Amino acid sequence: MRRILLKLSGEALAGDKKTGFDEPTVRKVALQVKELVDDGIQVGIVIGGGNFWRGRSSENIDRTKADQIGMLATVMNCIYVSEIFRSVGMMTNILTPFEIGSFTKLFSKDRANKYFERGMVVFFAGGTGHPYFSTDTGVVLRAIEVEADVIMLAKAIDGVYDSDPAKNPNAKKYDVVSIDDVVANNLQVVDMTASILARDNKMPMRVFGLNEENSIVNAVKGKFNGTEVTV
């Protein structure tokens, strides 16, 4: 693989604390990504904001404003994780779809490609920059724009199931599933808007459990224990 886009769950980065940051967890992720970068793979990263805020956390806040809070939560996550990445020897940059002073740079495909060619890990924060779109849609959109080879979805569960394994002990895990089946059966790999965008633009995905040992490196290099979503 030449270029991947990695989606990390904000909640997963909080570890057992559920909110905020768990530095040992983030450092483990950083060391895995460094191994990929050292092997010449270009890595982009999108992080959810659920360790601070979810778009529907309050019924008393206008949806647009709630989603804006969520976008800022992803920016905080990317700034923090970017610094941990730098502490283990990587170069990074953060791009957002809106201006935030000197905190980040404004996203453009040309700017992202320039950073990739310099060997930087590129963080795509702030989602799409618009309400009513999740970070799922953001990661698929950015993957298509920067022509990534695959989206790597690091989740709390180890793949795609035909029903919720937390509720159904007989849930069946897919080793391989087509994006057409994901859409037709609403399998919740990513939300429906993101699934349709991935299907229409033929963007493959790999879904795996972040908490498994060396899971990111294994998912990229072939020791894959999750679900392959084909196009």
Order of alpha helices (4+ residues) and beta strands (2+ residues): beta-alpha-alpha-beta-alpha-beta-beta-alpha-beta-alpha-beta-beta-beta-beta-alpha-alpha-beta-alpha-beta
